[in-house]
Amino acid sequence: MNDVAQVGGPTTVTVAGIELEVIERGRGAPILYLHGGGGSGGDLPFIDLLAKQHRVVAPSHPGFGRSGLPDWLDSVDDIAHVHLELMDRFNLDKVDLIGMSIGGWIAAEIATKIPERLKHLVLIGPVGVKTGPVDRLDVPDIFAMPQDKLQRLLYHDPEKTRPDVKAMTDEQIGIMVRNRETAALLGWEPYLHNPKLNHRLHRVNVPTLFLRGVSDGVVTADYVERYARLIPGARSETIAAAGHAPQVEQAQATAARILEFLKS
């Protein structure tokens, strides 16, 4: 079997014995984009906007989309190491790294390991650190609440972004459920953070931008501000009329802000 094969548009690449689904679009300075817990399906218009000026490599994390999930992988740190190897395979050196939600957590882990290989870091509604009181969750328990309530936390306009399950194929429904299962595997305990990451983020020495949708009900403005203070020189901004996934609800505005930042 070939190491790299075309599978319905995206590329399948074997990394660390795992078959990863990878989208690659555009030309120019490289961007590595790491999706959130819902997978990369809804991010394609945003990726295309970035790809007008950059080469964008966007893998589906192990256990998401059509990527494999080996028995030994059970943490965000494991995924960070898989993506480090992916960066070597795709010759991604001096890369702009963008991560959203759980993908932001993965990106933050990567940035502490190889800051010298990054040009910029963008974290969109990231999780991954514990910054508040020990007896309270920083992020609502998204795994224990009804889907309707979660939809209201995730989106500025939940009705417009509600998935039409009746119009989805069996494969699409299977991927949606699998994405949720893998997100729970990675974020269940400790809940959506790595206790050690707080003590490593000082290593990140590249320009860093935190973005948050103003209607985000998953990560609060205070949480993002506390997170940003852990990275020297990082700043945070908001995207209007967007919730936890501004790259979906406001793809044009989010891409424009990021592309402007990457030119700095």
Protein Blocks (a to p, Z undefined) as FASTA:
>chain_A
ZZbdceehiacddeehiacddddededjdddddddfkojmlmmmmmmmmmmmpccddddd
ehiajbccdfklccfklmmmmmmmmmmmnopghiadddehjlmmmmmmmmmmmmmlpfbd
cdehiahiafbdfkbcfbdcfklpcfklmmmmmpmblmlmpccfklpcfklmmmmmmmmm
mmmmmmmpcghiafklmmmmmmpccdcdddddfklckbcfklmmmmmmmpghiacdddeh
iafklmlmmmmlmmmmmmmmmmZZ
